[in-house]
Amino acid sequence: NVGLDKIIFGKGTQLLIEAS
């Protein structure tokens, strides 16, 4: 499911940004 992949990727990116 592309939509779900985008949500997961978006959350992962957000976590990386917050961690940096």
C-alpha positions in Angstrom: 0.0 0.0 0.0 1.7 3.2 -1.2 -0.3 5.4 1.1 0.7 3.4 4.2 4.4 3.4 3.0 4.3 7.2 2.7 2.8 7.6 6.2 5.5 5.3 7.7 8.2 7.1 5.7 6.9 10.5 6.8 6.9 9.4 10.5 10.4 8.0 10.2 11.6 11.3 8.6 10.0 13.3 11.3 11.7 11.3 14.0 15.1 11.8 12.4 14.5 15.5 12.1 13.5 15.7 15.8 16.4 13.6 16.9 19.0 15.8 15.1 
